Amino acid sequence: MKKQIFDELNLLCVPTSLVGRDYLETAVELMLIDPDIKKSITKRLYPTIALKHNTTTTRVERAIRHAISKSINNLDIDFIFSYFGYRKELKITNSEYISMIARRLQFEEI
């Protein structure tokens, strides 16, 4: 599962040098294990990631947002639309981004 998450984040051009990428990997893994965690991103997901990486929930949220921003800036607009669906703005929330990766990986395993 970790390799699939790693490959998916590479496909999305999330730089490996960012701490937010490590947090994203953990977030997707946690969401695959417990899909209900997406209902409480700030109450359960971020605190779990912060505990695992010995940091704060604020830093987790900010680092993930930064990694997603870098990813979106590195991608072609047509790819973004094909991956995340058409949208008026290119702003994608942390929860949308993490959920979409988790769902795609779930469907690949079927």
JOZI-V545862 format. One record per backbone hydrogen bond with DSSP energy under -1.0 kcal/mol. NH is the residue of the N-H (numbers start at 1). CO is the residue of the C=O. If there is no record, write none. Layout:
BEGIN
{{NH | CO} {NH | CO}}
END
This chain:
BEGIN
{{5 | 1} {6 | 2} {7 | 3} {8 | 4} {9 | 5} {10 | 6} {11 | 7} {12 | 8} {13 | 10} {14 | 9} {18 | 15} {23 | 19} {24 | 20} {25 | 21} {26 | 22} {27 | 23} {28 | 24} {29 | 25} {30 | 26} {31 | 27} {32 | 28} {33 | 29} {34 | 30} {37 | 34} {38 | 35} {39 | 36} {40 | 37} {44 | 40} {45 | 40} {46 | 41} {48 | 44} {49 | 45} {50 | 46} {51 | 47} {52 | 48} {53 | 49} {55 | 50} {60 | 56} {61 | 57} {62 | 58} {63 | 59} {64 | 60} {65 | 61} {66 | 62} {67 | 63} {68 | 64} {69 | 65} {70 | 66} {71 | 67} {72 | 68} {73 | 69} {74 | 70} {80 | 76} {81 | 77} {82 | 78} {83 | 79} {84 | 80} {85 | 81} {97 | 93} {98 | 94} {99 | 95} {100 | 96} {101 | 97} {102 | 98} {103 | 99} {104 | 100} {105 | 101} {106 | 102} {107 | 103} {108 | 104} {109 | 105}}
END
